[in-house]
Amino acid sequence: LLKNHFEICHFYKLFHESIFFYGTWTKRKAKQRSFYHGINTDELFFSEFHPQFNVPISTTPKRSIARGFFDQDSEQGMLLVLKCDAMTTDRFFDCSWCSEHRHEEERLF
């Protein structure tokens, strides 16, 4: 159990450092103000959603790509839209260059 937690801690630290040191400030990307994350919700049931992300979250700047992660016809999906305001201090890591699916243009926050 301790070894598993150590590995999780190691990868979290690696993600955090990659985003912090090599990431891009969202305010520098003035053209790109929204990022999308698609979720298949066939197992989720809730009436309200108030997210607080304490882990890296995978997003894409393309709405069509995020919609591909759930079945749109069955109404079993949710599209999260993360909007950046002018005063935000968020950073993202553009990992599209090392992704197996480069067309997704994945960004890690």
MINURO-207759 format. One record per residue (C-alpha): x, y, z. Coordinates in steps of 0.05 Angstrom, whole numbers, plus 5000, padded with zeros to 4 digits. Example, Ala and Ser with C-alpha at 12.3 -4.5 7.8 and 13.67 -1.06 7.14 Angstrom:
524649105156
527349795143
// end
This chain:
500050005000
505650485018
509150344951
502650504913
501851164950
509051334937
508051234862
501851664862
505552204900
511352164852
506952244790
502952804821
509353174836
511753064765
505153324736
505253924781
512454104765
511354014690
505354474691
508654994737
515455034704
513954864631
506655074626
503455664593
499656204630
492356224607
492456984602
497956934549
493156534506
488157104497
485156774435
483756124472
479056304530
475455634538
477754924549
473254314547
472953654584
467953104565
465252624617
461151994607
455852054662
452051404654
454151224726
453551914757
447252194789
447152894818
442953514814
448554034824
455854054808
460954504844
467854264822
474454384857
480254064820
485953844864
488853384812
491053484740
485253524692
485753364619
482353864572
482254054499
481154724465
476454384415
469154274436
468153734383
473853314412
471053354483
464153144458
467252514430
468352244500
460952114512
454951884472
451152514454
444852154432
443751784497
444252414541
449352034584
454752554580
456953224606
461253754575
465254174624
467154854597
472955174634
473155924619
479156344635
478357064655
483457614644
486057594715
486956844722
493556554747
492355854719
497355494677
496754904630
501654424600
500754314525
502153564519
499653484448
506853404424
507752774466
500752494461
498751864423
492652254401
495652914376
489153124342
485953204412
490753784429
490753574502
492254084556
493453914629
491254394683
// end
